[in-house]
């Protein structure tokens, strides 16, 4: 039996941080990544528009044979997950719940902070996911961080200054709400590239949760379970799995080769150049695909 075919989708290149975390975790996987670069940013658009864009992107990945869809976009996960699931016959996993779950296992005070795009924050998806786990969450939109990251200004003084302003505003907002969060969730897949900068600013104050890494752990656990069941069915065997936490599932296998194909809806040269920064390794080929308006 061949390995799982995993479709990964984001409005741009940020989801490559999820792919980067996934690649060493799932043995023999074949990945198809789609960046909807012609229609980004999703974070400033309406729910109806985000749903339309996300569904068309999901349909493309399904047409490419995806066995699992990974919505590596916080905005699409917050606003379009149900719409995507309605058109998909395969499992669809979003990035919100894994980040909230990791926050719940990390926070000691039960109070957490979330930074993300405006659309993700306005949806209150993280606040709701945290609330279901007994957490109180304070949310802060940081709309300038995505364009700064996509400009490649990861360690630029301007980025540091903008980030400092956002975090100071977050502290003020938390104080006004009577909260002292001890955990900070990076609720955008672009933000892991700023993790070192962010950690330096909140060190000793909050633990930083990388939603991309949390997502990779969740996906690997789900894929492992699905493929164990599928292989058992092929062999006519019954497999009974022992319980375990998400953190224990899908330990990285650095020696296993994986196959990756990359598609973008615009600017393939820019995707190849900046995408290599997000992925942490060169991207040699990116195919252009037209998904319409």
Secondary structure, DSSP 4 states (H G I P E B T S, - for coil): -PPPEEEEEESSSTTHHHHHHHHTTSTT-EEEEEE-TTS--GGGS-HHHHHHHHHHHHHHHHHTT-SEEEE--HHHHHHSHHHHHHH-SSEEEESHHHHHHHHHHH-SSSEEEEEE-HHHHHHTHHHHHHHTTT-EEEEEE-THHHHHHHTT-SS-HHHHHHHHHHHHHHHHHHHHTT---SEEEE-STTGGGGHHHHHHHHTTT-EEEEHHHHHHHHHHHHHHHHHHHHHHHHHT----PPP--GGGSS---TT---EEEEEESS-HHHHHHHHHHHHTS-----EE-----
